[in-house]
Every structure is written in structure tokens, then in C-alpha cells.
Amino acid sequence: MKKKLQLLLVWTFISLFLQFGAYALLNYQIKKLVPPVGSEPISPELNATIPGSGLTNIQISHDLDYLAYLENSSLKIYNLKKKKIVFEKPSPSETMGVLAYQWLPDRSTLIYFYAQKNLKQTRNSQKTELYSLELPSSDEDIVPNNRFNQIIAGFPAGGKIEELVISTSTNLLYFTVKYGTTERLMEINVMKKVRTLNKCEETIDKMASSDQHGTLYIDSKLGSIQNIIAFDSGTRKLISRNVYDKVLGIRTGKVYIGEVKNNELVKLKTITDRARLTDSPSLKTEWTGSIPFKDAHSLIGAKGQMIAYDNYTVYIITAGQLKKIQMQGAENYISDDGAELIELSPVGTSTLVKLRSLNF
């Protein structure tokens, strides 16, 4: 009986040892395939020469493989890996053609608006269409899928789209249209319904949408009153009465608000990005100081860093600390995740594009 018990214990130990070894080997193999949590993303550094000059509205896809831009009012998509143009949408005139575009934040799909003359005898002389351009893997030679989505009802003829934000998880798209002295804030939902959100004579300086909840935050100006307003399930919520507060963006569960005085960003504040909002929430101060903010672009990076930049300098606030980086291109842009610096320099009739990591 004693020998049987000893034998049983020995085999139990051997079984546990083999299981532990198998699990250890499996864990090792998984670690080789999946990077550990908190590891730094790999940011590509490359040079490419794009045929053409005077490129504007530079936007890079989420995987940093495709570059969208306008050349002579025509939308073009350039494959940075294969170094060739893979899509072109010409604009027949200054008042028609591509009005605005935006990459989806989680895939190589570009949403764009296209306007053309309305051949039907209607009151609106312009037909504005919404398209989604789906790009294949940059290693594949597959024609992009240019999909027509819908005609935008109520789009004013001659209107210009000034702001465009997308909440992918809630399938909501918001954009502002300016025509004459009037501005219209419009929403398209998953059912393709279009509606106007802003009040009569209300204008919007900047806006940002929550990808988690679809809530829209805007810098609102109505007469002499300037507020930050949020649209929560169709209702308006007052976020800030401070006339110096501006919406900067939303990321990592926070709404970022900057206090701007005399063209200087002097304070960075946040509130929690919630499903349900209350009026006048308490704003948390994350940073105080001074950053030039006249004609500056701003975005919130994937790690919650606030990035402000002009054509010469990048200012990055991370966890309350400020860092400054000088740019080298003739024109400079930053990817939406805040990880990549895109520098453009003219070379004859072509444009040299350089991508380098924006270390923060």
C-alpha cells in the first residue's frame, strides 16, 4: 500500500511538471506573437517622392500606409509602401468636387463628400454625395472599393464643410457646413438619417466626438455668448461658460479642454467622457503654462498626450510635462494617433514626404 502511494505521488509530480512545461512553452510562443502590454508601437520611418506639388489637406491612414491629399482640387491616395498613386477623384471646378474627407480611426477606409451639379429640375442646384473608400492591405494590388453611401438631404448649395468628426463605435458622423454668413451643424446616423443640431445663428469653432458614446462637444457661439456645449442623446448640456475654454479633443476616456488667452494656451483641463452628462461638470486642471496657440493645430494622441503645432514647432503635454520638438519640412503634419511626424518638402515638380517617429 505504501509503495502504491509513493508511486502515485511520483506520477502526480511528473504529470504536474509536464503540464507546467507545456504551459511555459505555450506562454513563450504567445509572447513571441503578441507584444507585452504597454510596449511601444513600431513607428515606420521612410521617404517617398510623390509626383505633384502644392499638396494640401494631408491625412495619413491609421496604419500609416496610405496618404490622402488634394492636388489641384482632386483627391488622391498614395500607397507609401508601394510608392504609387492608387486612387484619384477629380474635381471639375472650384465650387464642385471633393468637399471634405477623413480616415476612419481604426481601419484604412476614407470617408469623403463629393458635390456635383444637380441635373434634375429642383430648387437645390447641387447634389452632395457621401462615399466610403475602402483600401486593401498596402501589400496587395487590389483596386480600392469606392462605395456610394447616400445623397445628403438638406445640404446647402455652395456650402463648405469646415469640420468633420466620426464616432465609429456609434456610427455617427458630424460635420459643419458654412454658406454665406450661416453655419449648419449636421449629423448622419447609422440609419443614414440627416438632421441639423445647432440653433439658428449659432456658429461652431471646433468640435470633437466621443468614440465610446457618440457624444458631440462643440465650441458654441450664439450672439455674444460663448460656451462649450455637449449633445447628449439629443439634449444640449452646458460644459463650460468660460469664454476662454476651447474643445481640444477626446481620447482615453477623457475630454480635453484648453484655456486660451491672447493666443496662448495657458491651461489644460479634462472631464471624464461619460455616457450621461450633467450641466457644468467640474473641470480638472492637468497642466498650466504657456504655449503659442495662434493658428495652431491641436489633437489628442493615443496615449492621452495633448499636441499643439504650427508649421515649425510641436508642443507635447504628457502627464503634466511639456516637451518641444522642431520640425524640418517645408510643410508639416502629425498623424491622428500623435505618433508620427509627416514632413513635406518640394523637389522640382514633385514632393518629398518623410515620416519619422514623434518621440514623446
N, C-alpha and C positions, 0 to 999 in steps of 0.2 A: 504494500500500500504506500509506504514511504517512497519507494523508488518510482512508483507511478506518479505520485505528487511532484517529485523532483523533475521527472520527465515532462510533465505538463507545464511546470513553471519555465523550464528551458525553452520549450516550443513557443510558449506565450511571449517570452522575451525576444526570441528570434523573429516572430511574426510582427511584433511592435517595431523592432529595429528595421525590418524590411519596409514596413509601411512608412516609417519616418524617412527612410532613404528615398522612397518613391515620391513622397510629398516634397522633400527638399529638392529633388531633381526637377519636379514639375514647377515648383516655385522659381527655380533658377531659369528654366526655359521661358516662363511667363515674363520674368523681369527683363529678359533679352528682347522680348517683343513689345512690352508696354513700359514706357518711361515712368520712373517713380513720380509720385505726386509732388508738385512743387518744382519739378525740373524746368529749366529754361527752354522755351520753344526755339527751334532752329530757324534763324532768320537768314535767308539767302542774300548773298552779295554778288551782284552781277552787273555787267554793262551790256547795253543793247543800243543799236542805232536804228531809229525809226525814220523811214522816208517821209519827209514833210517837215514843215516849220510852222511856227505860230500856233502850237498846240495849246488848247485851253481845257479847263474843267477836267483835270487829270484825276482819275479814280482807279485804284487797284483792287482786284478781287480779293476775297478773304484768304485764299491760298497763295496769293502773291504771284500768280502765274499769268494773269491777263491784265492788260492796261486798257482802260476806256478813256477816250478823249475826243474832243471836237477839233476838226481841221476844216477851215472854210465852211463852217456851219454843218459839216457832215460828221455823223457819229462813226467812229472806227474802233475796232477791238484788235489789239495787238497781242499775239502769243509771245510772252517773254522767253519761254524755253525754246520754242521752235524759231523764234525771231522772224515772224511774218504776220501780216495783217490777215485775220481770219473772218472778219465781218465788216461790212460798211453799209450805212444807211444814209443816203444823200439827202440834203435839204435843198429843195428847188429855189427857195428865196429866203430873205431875212425874216419875213413875217410868218413863214410856214416851215415845216420840217420838225426836227427833234427839239422839244421844248425843255426837257429835263430828263435825268436818268440817275439811277442809284443801284449799286450792287446790293444784293441780299447779304446780310452779315454772316450767314452760315453755309453758303454754297456759291458756286460760280454761275449765278443767274443775275442778269441785269434787267431791272425794271425801267422802261422808258416810255415817255409820252411823245406822240407824233401827231402833228397837225397838218391838215391839207384842206384845200378848198372844198366846200360842200357843193356838189353838183346838183343836189336836189333843191327845188324852189321852197326854201324855208326861211324863217326870219334870221337864223344864225348862218352866216356866210362861211363859218369854219367848222370842220369836223375834227375833233380831238380824240385820238385813239390811245389805248393803253396796251403795251406789249410786254412780254417777258421773253428775254433771250437766254436760252439755256446753253451753256458752253460745256463741251465734253472735257474729259481729262486732257490736260495740256500735252500729254504724250501721244494722243490719238489724232488721226487725220479724219475726223468726222465733222460734217457740216453742222454748225450751230443750229439749234431748233428755235426759230424765230416765231413765237406763238402770239397770235392776236387774242387779246382778252375781252375788250369791250370798248364801246364808244362812251365817252364821258359826258353824261347828260348835264346840261346847265353850265358847261364851260364857256365863259365869255369869249367872243371873238377878239383876237388881238391880245389876249391875256398872256402874261409871262409868269411862269412858275418860279418863285423865288426860294421857297423852302420845300423840302421833300424828306419825310421820315417814314420808316417802315417798322412795324411791330410784327415780326414773323410768327411768333407763337400764337398770337391772337388774330392773325390775318387781317390786320388793319393797316391802311395806308392813309397818311395825312399829307396834304400839300396846300400851299398858299398861292393864290393867283392874284396878280396885280394888273389892273386895267384902268388907265387914266389915274384918277385920284382915289379909286376904290380898291379895296383888298378883300378877298374872299378866302376863308379857311374851309377846306373841303375834306371829307372823309369818304373812303371806299372800304366797305366791309367784305366779309367772305361771301356774302350773297350778291356781291357786285352792285350793291345799292350805294348811290352817291347822295350825300347831304351836306349842307352848309352849317358850320358850327358857330362862327363868330357873329357878334351883334352888328347892326348897321353902323357904319363909320368906324368900327373897331379895326385897328391895324395890329399886325404881329411882327415883332422884330426878330425873334428867334424862337424855335420850339424844339422839343425832344419828346420821344415816346418811350414808354416802358415796354420792353420786350416781354416781361413776365405778365403784366396785367393789361397792357394796351392803353394805359392812362396817358393822356397828352398834356404836357406842360408848355405854356406859352408866355412870352413877354407881351403883355397886352397894353395897348394904348387906346384909350377912349376919351377923346377930348383932351383935357389936361391931366387926366388920371392915368397913372402908370402902375400896373400891378403884375405879379406873376399869378396866372390862373391855371388850374388843372381841370380837365374834363374827365369826370369820374362817373362812368355809366350814364352818360348823357347830361349830368348835372355839373354846374360850374362850382369849383371850390377855390377860395381865396388862399393862396400860399404865402404871399408876401406883399405888404403895402409899401415897402421901402422902394422909392423911385430909383435907387442906385442898383438894386438887385437885378441880375440877369441870369437866365437859364443857360447853363453850360453843357449839360448832357446827363445821361443816366447810365450807370454801369455798376455791377457787383452789388445790386440791391440798394443803391443809393442814388438820390437825385442831387446833382451838383449845381450850386448857385454861386455866382460870383458877384461881389460888390465892386462896382466900377465907378470911380470918381475922377474927373478931369483926365479921362482917357488912360487911367491907371487901374489895374486890378489890385485892390488893396486887401481883399478878404475872400477866402474860400469857405463856403458853408455847405452843409449837407442836411438832407432829411431822408428818412427811410422810405424806400419805394414800396408802398403798401397797396393791397387790393382795395381797401376802403380808406378814404381820406377824410380828415376833419379840417375845418377852416382854421387858418392862421396857426399851423403847427410850429413847434419850437425848432429853430434852426441851430445846428451845431457848428461852431467855428472850427475848421480844420487847419487853417493857416492864415497868417496876417503878414503883410509886407508890401511890396510894390513891384508890379510888372507892367511894362508898356502894353497898352491894350487898344491903341488906335489902329483901326483896320486890321486887327489881328484875327486869325482863325483860332478856334478852340475845339477840343474834343476830349473825351474821357477814354483812356486806354483800357486794355483788357485787365490790367491789374489795379484799376481804380486810380491811376495817375492822371492828373489834370495837365493837359498840354496846351500851351498857347504859343503861336508862332506867327511871324511875319515872313518876308522873303529873305531874311538874313539870320535870324536868331530863333532858337527853340527854347522855351522855358518849360520846365517839367517840375510839378509839385507831386512828390510821392511821400505819403505818411508824414506830411507837415514839413518836408525838406525840399528846398528849391535847388534845381540844377539848370545850368545854361549851356547850350551847345550852339556853335556857329555852323551855318550852312555854307556849302561850296558851289552849288549850282547857280545858274542864271535865274531859274525858277525852281521853287522847292515845294514839296508836298509831303504829307505824312499819312501812312496807312491808317485806316479806321481803328485798328487794334493798338495803335501807338507804338508798334514795334519796328517799323521800317521807315526810313527816310528815302524819299524819291527825289533825286536831283536831276534837272533837265538843263542841258546846255546846247545852244545852236552850233551845228557844224556844217557850214555851207547851206545847202537846201535840206539838210537832214537835222535830226535832233538826237543827241546822245542822252540816254537815260541810264542813270546809275542808281542802284539800290544798295543801301548799306544799313546795317543794324543801328537802331537808335537806342543805344545803351542808356539805361536809367537805373 
